[in-house]
Amino acid sequence: ASKITRLLKDSLGGNSRTLMITCVSPSSDSFEETLNSLKYAKRARDIQNRPIVNKDVIELEMQRMESEILQLRQQLKTRENSTSEVSNSDIESLQEEKSNLENE
Protein backbone atom coordinates (compact mmCIF):
# COMPACT_ATOMS: atom_id res chain seq x y z
CA ALA A 1 0.00 0.00 0.00
CA SER A 2 1.16 3.48 -0.76
CA LYS A 3 1.89 6.16 1.80
CA ILE A 4 -1.24 8.08 0.87
CA THR A 5 -3.35 4.93 1.28
CA ARG A 6 -1.96 4.45 4.79
CA LEU A 7 -2.65 8.10 5.60
CA LEU A 8 -6.23 7.91 4.32
CA LYS A 9 -7.09 4.39 5.51
CA ASP A 10 -9.61 5.58 8.11
CA SER A 11 -11.32 7.87 5.62
CA LEU A 12 -11.33 5.43 2.73
CA GLY A 13 -12.54 2.43 4.68
CA GLY A 14 -14.33 3.96 7.62
CA ASN A 15 -17.71 5.48 8.35
CA SER A 16 -17.04 8.81 6.74
CA ARG A 17 -17.54 10.62 3.48
CA THR A 18 -14.34 11.43 1.71
CA LEU A 19 -13.76 14.01 -0.97
CA MET A 20 -10.66 13.49 -3.05
CA ILE A 21 -9.21 16.17 -5.26
CA THR A 22 -6.61 14.96 -7.71
CA CYS A 23 -4.03 17.38 -8.97
CA VAL A 24 -3.05 16.93 -12.63
CA SER A 25 -0.60 18.78 -14.80
CA PRO A 26 -0.64 19.34 -18.56
CA SER A 27 3.16 19.22 -18.59
CA SER A 28 4.80 16.20 -20.24
CA ASP A 29 7.40 16.26 -17.44
CA SER A 30 4.67 15.33 -14.93
CA PHE A 31 2.93 12.75 -17.11
CA GLU A 32 3.79 9.70 -14.95
CA GLU A 33 2.80 11.40 -11.72
CA THR A 34 -0.44 12.71 -13.24
CA LEU A 35 -1.28 9.24 -14.60
CA ASN A 36 -0.59 7.61 -11.22
CA SER A 37 -2.71 10.24 -9.46
CA LEU A 38 -5.63 9.61 -11.82
CA LYS A 39 -5.33 5.83 -11.40
CA TYR A 40 -5.27 6.18 -7.62
CA ALA A 41 -8.28 8.51 -7.65
CA LYS A 42 -10.21 6.02 -9.79
CA ARG A 43 -9.39 3.14 -7.45
CA ALA A 44 -10.37 5.24 -4.44
CA ARG A 45 -13.64 6.23 -6.13
CA ASP A 46 -14.49 2.57 -6.72
CA ILE A 47 -14.27 1.71 -3.02
CA GLN A 48 -17.74 0.82 -1.76
CA ASN A 49 -18.57 1.08 1.94
CA ARG A 50 -21.62 0.24 3.94
CA PRO A 51 -21.79 2.82 6.68
CA ILE A 52 -22.85 1.57 10.08
CA VAL A 53 -23.94 3.51 13.11
CA ASN A 54 -21.22 3.67 15.73
CA LYS A 55 -22.68 2.34 18.96
CA ASP A 56 -21.17 3.06 22.30
CA VAL A 57 -21.56 -0.08 24.40
CA ILE A 58 -21.38 1.84 27.66
CA GLU A 59 -24.02 4.35 26.50
CA LEU A 60 -26.37 1.53 25.46
CA GLU A 61 -25.92 -0.17 28.84
CA MET A 62 -26.58 3.13 30.65
CA GLN A 63 -29.80 3.63 28.68
CA ARG A 64 -30.92 0.07 29.49
CA MET A 65 -30.17 0.58 33.18
CA GLU A 66 -31.97 3.95 33.31
CA SER A 67 -35.00 2.34 31.71
CA GLU A 68 -34.89 -0.50 34.24
CA ILE A 69 -34.59 1.97 37.14
CA LEU A 70 -37.63 3.89 35.88
CA GLN A 71 -39.61 0.68 35.57
CA LEU A 72 -38.62 -0.46 39.08
CA ARG A 73 -39.56 2.94 40.53
CA GLN A 74 -42.99 2.67 38.95
CA GLN A 75 -43.42 -0.83 40.36
CA LEU A 76 -42.35 0.37 43.80
CA LYS A 77 -44.77 3.29 43.68
CA THR A 78 -47.61 0.95 42.69
CA ARG A 79 -46.80 -1.42 45.54
CA GLU A 80 -46.51 1.42 48.07
CA ASN A 81 -49.95 2.69 47.07
CA SER A 82 -51.52 -0.74 47.32
CA THR A 83 -49.84 -1.57 50.68
CA SER A 84 -50.77 1.79 52.19
CA GLU A 85 -54.45 1.13 51.39
CA VAL A 86 -54.23 -2.32 52.94
CA SER A 87 -52.46 -0.90 55.95
CA ASN A 88 -55.16 1.72 56.50
CA SER A 89 -57.94 -0.84 56.40
CA ASP A 90 -55.94 -3.17 58.66
CA ILE A 91 -55.41 -0.37 61.13
CA GLU A 92 -59.13 0.42 61.21
CA SER A 93 -60.09 -3.20 61.79
CA LEU A 94 -57.49 -3.53 64.54
CA GLN A 95 -58.78 -0.40 66.21
CA GLU A 96 -62.30 -1.81 66.12
CA GLU A 97 -61.10 -5.07 67.61
CA LYS A 98 -59.26 -3.18 70.34
CA SER A 99 -62.31 -1.16 71.25
CA ASN A 100 -64.44 -4.33 71.30
CA LEU A 101 -61.97 -6.05 73.60
CA GLU A 102 -61.83 -3.03 75.88
CA ASN A 103 -65.61 -2.99 76.14
CA GLU A 104 -65.82 -6.62 77.18
VMD Tcl script that builds the backbone (N, CA, C; Angstrom):
set m [mol new atoms 312]
animate dup $m
set s [atomselect $m all]
$s set {name element resname resid chain x y z} {
  {N N ALA 1 A 0.840 -1.182 0.000}
  {CA C ALA 1 A 0.000 0.000 0.000}
  {C C ALA 1 A 0.883 1.242 0.000}
  {N N SER 2 A 0.380 2.256 -0.653}
  {CA C SER 2 A 1.165 3.483 -0.756}
  {C C SER 2 A 1.054 4.298 0.526}
  {N N LYS 3 A 1.909 5.300 0.613}
  {CA C LYS 3 A 1.894 6.164 1.796}
  {C C LYS 3 A 0.564 6.889 1.928}
  {N N ILE 4 A 0.028 7.348 0.805}
  {CA C ILE 4 A -1.243 8.079 0.871}
  {C C ILE 4 A -2.387 7.153 1.286}
  {N N THR 5 A -2.317 5.887 0.865}
  {CA C THR 5 A -3.348 4.932 1.285}
  {C C THR 5 A -3.294 4.731 2.790}
  {N N ARG 6 A -2.098 4.602 3.337}
  {CA C ARG 6 A -1.958 4.447 4.786}
  {C C ARG 6 A -2.465 5.685 5.521}
  {N N LEU 7 A -2.184 6.867 4.970}
  {CA C LEU 7 A -2.649 8.101 5.602}
  {C C LEU 7 A -4.179 8.228 5.573}
  {N N LEU 8 A -4.784 7.754 4.495}
  {CA C LEU 8 A -6.232 7.912 4.318}
  {C C LEU 8 A -7.029 6.671 4.686}
  {N N LYS 9 A -6.396 5.666 5.297}
  {CA C LYS 9 A -7.086 4.387 5.510}
  {C C LYS 9 A -8.372 4.531 6.323}
  {N N ASP 10 A -8.388 5.401 7.329}
  {CA C ASP 10 A -9.615 5.581 8.115}
  {C C ASP 10 A -10.711 6.248 7.292}
  {N N SER 11 A -10.321 7.176 6.437}
  {CA C SER 11 A -11.318 7.872 5.620}
  {C C SER 11 A -11.814 7.007 4.473}
  {N N LEU 12 A -10.938 6.246 3.876}
  {CA C LEU 12 A -11.332 5.435 2.729}
  {C C LEU 12 A -12.122 4.200 3.139}
  {N N GLY 13 A -11.860 3.656 4.290}
  {CA C GLY 13 A -12.537 2.428 4.678}
  {C C GLY 13 A -13.399 2.571 5.901}
  {N N GLY 14 A -13.581 3.774 6.381}
  {CA C GLY 14 A -14.330 3.962 7.618}
  {C C GLY 14 A -15.747 4.428 7.375}
  {N N ASN 15 A -16.340 4.997 8.410}
  {CA C ASN 15 A -17.713 5.478 8.352}
  {C C ASN 15 A -17.742 6.974 8.069}
  {N N SER 16 A -17.066 7.377 7.031}
  {CA C SER 16 A -17.037 8.807 6.740}
  {C C SER 16 A -17.161 9.031 5.238}
  {N N ARG 17 A -17.531 10.241 4.897}
  {CA C ARG 17 A -17.536 10.625 3.481}
  {C C ARG 17 A -16.200 11.271 3.188}
  {N N THR 18 A -15.658 10.921 2.071}
  {CA C THR 18 A -14.343 11.430 1.713}
  {C C THR 18 A -14.412 12.122 0.362}
  {N N LEU 19 A -13.858 13.285 0.291}
  {CA C LEU 19 A -13.757 14.012 -0.968}
  {C C LEU 19 A -12.297 14.002 -1.374}
  {N N MET 20 A -12.043 13.534 -2.585}
  {CA C MET 20 A -10.660 13.492 -3.046}
  {C C MET 20 A -10.511 14.423 -4.240}
  {N N ILE 21 A -9.537 15.274 -4.157}
  {CA C ILE 21 A -9.211 16.171 -5.258}
  {C C ILE 21 A -7.865 15.713 -5.802}
  {N N THR 22 A -7.846 15.426 -7.084}
  {CA C THR 22 A -6.615 14.956 -7.714}
  {C C THR 22 A -6.004 16.093 -8.520}
  {N N CYS 23 A -4.746 16.311 -8.276}
  {CA C CYS 23 A -4.034 17.378 -8.966}
  {C C CYS 23 A -3.361 16.807 -10.219}
  {N N VAL 24 A -3.655 17.384 -11.371}
  {CA C VAL 24 A -3.049 16.932 -12.631}
  {C C VAL 24 A -2.328 18.105 -13.299}
  {N N SER 25 A -1.386 17.743 -14.125}
  {CA C SER 25 A -0.601 18.782 -14.799}
  {C C SER 25 A -0.584 18.510 -16.308}
  {N N PRO 26 A -0.697 19.542 -17.104}
  {CA C PRO 26 A -0.635 19.338 -18.559}
  {C C PRO 26 A 0.808 19.145 -19.065}
  {N N SER 27 A 1.755 19.306 -18.184}
  {CA C SER 27 A 3.157 19.216 -18.588}
  {C C SER 27 A 3.546 17.764 -18.863}
  {N N SER 28 A 4.334 17.562 -19.920}
  {CA C SER 28 A 4.795 16.203 -20.238}
  {C C SER 28 A 5.815 15.725 -19.200}
  {N N ASP 29 A 6.446 16.646 -18.489}
  {CA C ASP 29 A 7.396 16.258 -17.437}
  {C C ASP 29 A 6.687 15.557 -16.277}
  {N N SER 30 A 5.421 15.892 -16.053}
  {CA C SER 30 A 4.671 15.329 -14.926}
  {C C SER 30 A 3.694 14.241 -15.369}
  {N N PHE 31 A 3.874 13.716 -16.563}
  {CA C PHE 31 A 2.929 12.745 -17.108}
  {C C PHE 31 A 2.761 11.516 -16.206}
  {N N GLU 32 A 3.863 10.904 -15.780}
  {CA C GLU 32 A 3.790 9.697 -14.948}
  {C C GLU 32 A 3.073 9.964 -13.627}
  {N N GLU 33 A 3.423 11.068 -12.997}
  {CA C GLU 33 A 2.799 11.395 -11.719}
  {C C GLU 33 A 1.311 11.709 -11.887}
  {N N THR 34 A 0.965 12.405 -12.963}
  {CA C THR 34 A -0.443 12.711 -13.239}
  {C C THR 34 A -1.212 11.427 -13.506}
  {N N LEU 35 A -0.629 10.515 -14.293}
  {CA C LEU 35 A -1.277 9.242 -14.596}
  {C C LEU 35 A -1.477 8.423 -13.323}
  {N N ASN 36 A -0.469 8.349 -12.475}
  {CA C ASN 36 A -0.587 7.609 -11.215}
  {C C ASN 36 A -1.647 8.237 -10.308}
  {N N SER 37 A -1.705 9.556 -10.273}
  {CA C SER 37 A -2.714 10.236 -9.455}
  {C C SER 37 A -4.123 9.914 -9.941}
  {N N LEU 38 A -4.314 9.927 -11.258}
  {CA C LEU 38 A -5.631 9.613 -11.817}
  {C C LEU 38 A -6.020 8.155 -11.554}
  {N N LYS 39 A -5.054 7.254 -11.687}
  {CA C LYS 39 A -5.329 5.834 -11.405}
  {C C LYS 39 A -5.718 5.638 -9.938}
  {N N TYR 40 A -4.984 6.303 -9.049}
  {CA C TYR 40 A -5.268 6.180 -7.616}
  {C C TYR 40 A -6.654 6.744 -7.306}
  {N N ALA 41 A -6.976 7.894 -7.885}
  {CA C ALA 41 A -8.280 8.510 -7.650}
  {C C ALA 41 A -9.398 7.602 -8.149}
  {N N LYS 42 A -9.193 6.935 -9.269}
  {CA C LYS 42 A -10.209 6.020 -9.789}
  {C C LYS 42 A -10.389 4.837 -8.855}
  {N N ARG 43 A -9.275 4.265 -8.389}
  {CA C ARG 43 A -9.386 3.138 -7.447}
  {C C ARG 43 A -10.072 3.562 -6.155}
  {N N ALA 44 A -9.746 4.747 -5.668}
  {CA C ALA 44 A -10.368 5.241 -4.440}
  {C C ALA 44 A -11.865 5.490 -4.648}
  {N N ARG 45 A -12.231 5.971 -5.829}
  {CA C ARG 45 A -13.637 6.232 -6.126}
  {C C ARG 45 A -14.438 4.927 -6.168}
  {N N ASP 46 A -13.797 3.851 -6.597}
  {CA C ASP 46 A -14.493 2.570 -6.725}
  {C C ASP 46 A -14.688 1.842 -5.388}
  {N N ILE 47 A -14.104 2.350 -4.327}
  {CA C ILE 47 A -14.273 1.714 -3.016}
  {C C ILE 47 A -15.719 1.888 -2.568}
  {N N GLN 48 A -16.353 0.791 -2.224}
  {CA C GLN 48 A -17.739 0.817 -1.757}
  {C C GLN 48 A -17.768 0.476 -0.270}
  {N N ASN 49 A -18.416 1.300 0.499}
  {CA C ASN 49 A -18.568 1.075 1.938}
  {C C ASN 49 A -20.031 0.982 2.298}
  {N N ARG 50 A -20.288 0.258 3.348}
  {CA C ARG 50 A -21.622 0.243 3.937}
  {C C ARG 50 A -21.491 0.901 5.305}
  {N N PRO 51 A -21.939 2.135 5.393}
  {CA C PRO 51 A -21.788 2.817 6.682}
  {C C PRO 51 A -22.649 2.158 7.757}
  {N N ILE 52 A -22.107 2.093 8.942}
  {CA C ILE 52 A -22.846 1.566 10.080}
  {C C ILE 52 A -22.843 2.621 11.183}
  {N N VAL 53 A -23.840 2.561 12.015}
  {CA C VAL 53 A -23.940 3.513 13.114}
  {C C VAL 53 A -22.980 3.072 14.205}
  {N N ASN 54 A -22.130 3.978 14.628}
  {CA C ASN 54 A -21.225 3.673 15.732}
  {C C ASN 54 A -22.029 3.621 17.014}
  {N N LYS 55 A -21.925 2.511 17.728}
  {CA C LYS 55 A -22.683 2.337 18.962}
  {C C LYS 55 A -21.716 2.247 20.127}
  {N N ASP 56 A -21.970 3.071 21.096}
  {CA C ASP 56 A -21.167 3.056 22.301}
  {C C ASP 56 A -21.787 2.057 23.264}
  {N N VAL 57 A -21.052 0.989 23.556}
  {CA C VAL 57 A -21.565 -0.085 24.399}
  {C C VAL 57 A -21.936 0.438 25.784}
  {N N ILE 58 A -21.117 1.303 26.330}
  {CA C ILE 58 A -21.381 1.840 27.660}
  {C C ILE 58 A -22.650 2.692 27.641}
  {N N GLU 59 A -22.820 3.507 26.613}
  {CA C GLU 59 A -24.017 4.347 26.497}
  {C C GLU 59 A -25.273 3.490 26.384}
  {N N LEU 60 A -25.213 2.418 25.591}
  {CA C LEU 60 A -26.365 1.525 25.464}
  {C C LEU 60 A -26.710 0.870 26.802}
  {N N GLU 61 A -25.701 0.457 27.538}
  {CA C GLU 61 A -25.922 -0.172 28.842}
  {C C GLU 61 A -26.516 0.843 29.823}
  {N N MET 62 A -26.044 2.081 29.776}
  {CA C MET 62 A -26.581 3.133 30.647}
  {C C MET 62 A -28.063 3.378 30.344}
  {N N GLN 63 A -28.411 3.427 29.060}
  {CA C GLN 63 A -29.803 3.629 28.682}
  {C C GLN 63 A -30.669 2.467 29.170}
  {N N ARG 64 A -30.172 1.248 29.032}
  {CA C ARG 64 A -30.918 0.071 29.490}
  {C C ARG 64 A -31.128 0.135 31.001}
  {N N MET 65 A -30.074 0.508 31.726}
  {CA C MET 65 A -30.165 0.576 33.181}
  {C C MET 65 A -31.116 1.693 33.628}
  {N N GLU 66 A -31.069 2.848 32.969}
  {CA C GLU 66 A -31.972 3.950 33.311}
  {C C GLU 66 A -33.424 3.543 33.077}
  {N N SER 67 A -33.665 2.831 31.994}
  {CA C SER 67 A -35.004 2.340 31.705}
  {C C SER 67 A -35.464 1.361 32.782}
  {N N GLU 68 A -34.568 0.479 33.195}
  {CA C GLU 68 A -34.894 -0.496 34.237}
  {C C GLU 68 A -35.173 0.200 35.576}
  {N N ILE 69 A -34.383 1.218 35.901}
  {CA C ILE 69 A -34.590 1.969 37.143}
  {C C ILE 69 A -35.966 2.640 37.126}
  {N N LEU 70 A -36.323 3.248 35.999}
  {CA C LEU 70 A -37.627 3.894 35.876}
  {C C LEU 70 A -38.753 2.878 36.067}
  {N N GLN 71 A -38.603 1.731 35.446}
  {CA C GLN 71 A -39.613 0.677 35.569}
  {C C GLN 71 A -39.720 0.194 37.019}
  {N N LEU 72 A -38.600 -0.008 37.688}
  {CA C LEU 72 A -38.619 -0.457 39.076}
  {C C LEU 72 A -39.229 0.597 39.996}
  {N N ARG 73 A -38.964 1.871 39.729}
  {CA C ARG 73 A -39.557 2.944 40.529}
  {C C ARG 73 A -41.084 2.944 40.395}
  {N N GLN 74 A -41.550 2.724 39.160}
  {CA C GLN 74 A -42.994 2.675 38.951}
  {C C GLN 74 A -43.606 1.482 39.678}
  {N N GLN 75 A -42.930 0.344 39.637}
  {CA C GLN 75 A -43.425 -0.832 40.359}
  {C C GLN 75 A -43.458 -0.569 41.858}
  {N N LEU 76 A -42.417 0.061 42.370}
  {CA C LEU 76 A -42.346 0.366 43.800}
  {C C LEU 76 A -43.472 1.318 44.213}
  {N N LYS 77 A -43.707 2.331 43.384}
  {CA C LYS 77 A -44.770 3.289 43.677}
  {C C LYS 77 A -46.129 2.593 43.695}
  {N N THR 78 A -46.353 1.704 42.752}
  {CA C THR 78 A -47.607 0.953 42.690}
  {C C THR 78 A -47.775 0.095 43.934}
  {N N ARG 79 A -46.725 -0.570 44.351}
  {CA C ARG 79 A -46.796 -1.419 45.543}
  {C C ARG 79 A -46.995 -0.597 46.807}
  {N N GLU 80 A -46.335 0.563 46.895}
  {CA C GLU 80 A -46.505 1.424 48.066}
  {C C GLU 80 A -47.950 1.890 48.182}
  {N N ASN 81 A -48.555 2.247 47.059}
  {CA C ASN 81 A -49.950 2.694 47.066}
  {C C ASN 81 A -50.879 1.565 47.494}
  {N N SER 82 A -50.631 0.380 46.984}
  {CA C SER 82 A -51.519 -0.736 47.322}
  {C C SER 82 A -51.314 -1.181 48.763}
  {N N THR 83 A -50.066 -1.166 49.285}
  {CA C THR 83 A -49.840 -1.571 50.677}
  {C C THR 83 A -50.326 -0.515 51.648}
  {N N SER 84 A -50.290 0.764 51.279}
  {CA C SER 84 A -50.774 1.791 52.190}
  {C C SER 84 A -52.286 1.682 52.347}
  {N N GLU 85 A -53.009 1.328 51.290}
  {CA C GLU 85 A -54.453 1.134 51.390}
  {C C GLU 85 A -54.767 -0.056 52.288}
  {N N VAL 86 A -54.030 -1.132 52.121}
  {CA C VAL 86 A -54.229 -2.316 52.941}
  {C C VAL 86 A -53.907 -1.982 54.394}
  {N N SER 87 A -52.858 -1.263 54.603}
  {CA C SER 87 A -52.456 -0.904 55.953}
  {C C SER 87 A -53.527 -0.059 56.635}
  {N N ASN 88 A -54.114 0.876 55.921}
  {CA C ASN 88 A -55.161 1.720 56.501}
  {C C ASN 88 A -56.373 0.886 56.910}
  {N N SER 89 A -56.779 -0.008 56.048}
  {CA C SER 89 A -57.939 -0.843 56.401}
  {C C SER 89 A -57.599 -1.791 57.553}
  {N N ASP 90 A -56.373 -2.301 57.555}
  {CA C ASP 90 A -55.942 -3.168 58.657}
  {C C ASP 90 A -55.930 -2.398 59.979}
  {N N ILE 91 A -55.474 -1.192 59.919}
  {CA C ILE 91 A -55.413 -0.367 61.127}
  {C C ILE 91 A -56.828 -0.122 61.666}
  {N N GLU 92 A -57.739 0.181 60.783}
  {CA C GLU 92 A -59.125 0.424 61.206}
  {C C GLU 92 A -59.741 -0.820 61.839}
  {N N SER 93 A -59.521 -1.957 61.236}
  {CA C SER 93 A -60.089 -3.197 61.791}
  {C C SER 93 A -59.454 -3.536 63.138}
  {N N LEU 94 A -58.157 -3.284 63.256}
  {CA C LEU 94 A -57.488 -3.532 64.538}
  {C C LEU 94 A -57.999 -2.586 65.630}
  {N N GLN 95 A -58.244 -1.352 65.242}
  {CA C GLN 95 A -58.782 -0.398 66.214}
  {C C GLN 95 A -60.179 -0.822 66.678}
  {N N GLU 96 A -60.967 -1.316 65.770}
  {CA C GLU 96 A -62.301 -1.808 66.123}
  {C C GLU 96 A -62.204 -2.997 67.074}
  {N N GLU 97 A -61.293 -3.903 66.744}
  {CA C GLU 97 A -61.099 -5.068 67.614}
  {C C GLU 97 A -60.659 -4.636 69.012}
  {N N LYS 98 A -59.763 -3.686 69.043}
  {CA C LYS 98 A -59.264 -3.184 70.341}
  {C C LYS 98 A -60.403 -2.594 71.154}
  {N N SER 99 A -61.197 -1.778 70.518}
  {CA C SER 99 A -62.306 -1.164 71.253}
  {C C SER 99 A -63.319 -2.219 71.697}
  {N N ASN 100 A -63.551 -3.237 70.901}
  {CA C ASN 100 A -64.435 -4.327 71.299}
  {C C ASN 100 A -63.890 -5.083 72.501}
  {N N LEU 101 A -62.606 -5.333 72.492}
  {CA C LEU 101 A -61.971 -6.051 73.603}
  {C C LEU 101 A -61.993 -5.208 74.888}
  {N N GLU 102 A -61.802 -3.918 74.713}
  {CA C GLU 102 A -61.826 -3.030 75.882}
  {C C GLU 102 A -63.229 -2.968 76.478}
  {N N ASN 103 A -64.225 -3.053 75.661}
  {CA C ASN 103 A -65.612 -2.987 76.136}
  {C C ASN 103 A -66.055 -4.277 76.809}
  {N N GLU 104 A -65.408 -5.342 76.573}
  {CA C GLU 104 A -65.819 -6.615 77.180}
  {C C GLU 104 A -65.493 -6.714 78.594}
}
mol reanalyze $m
mol bondsrecalc $m
mol representation Tube
mol addrep $m
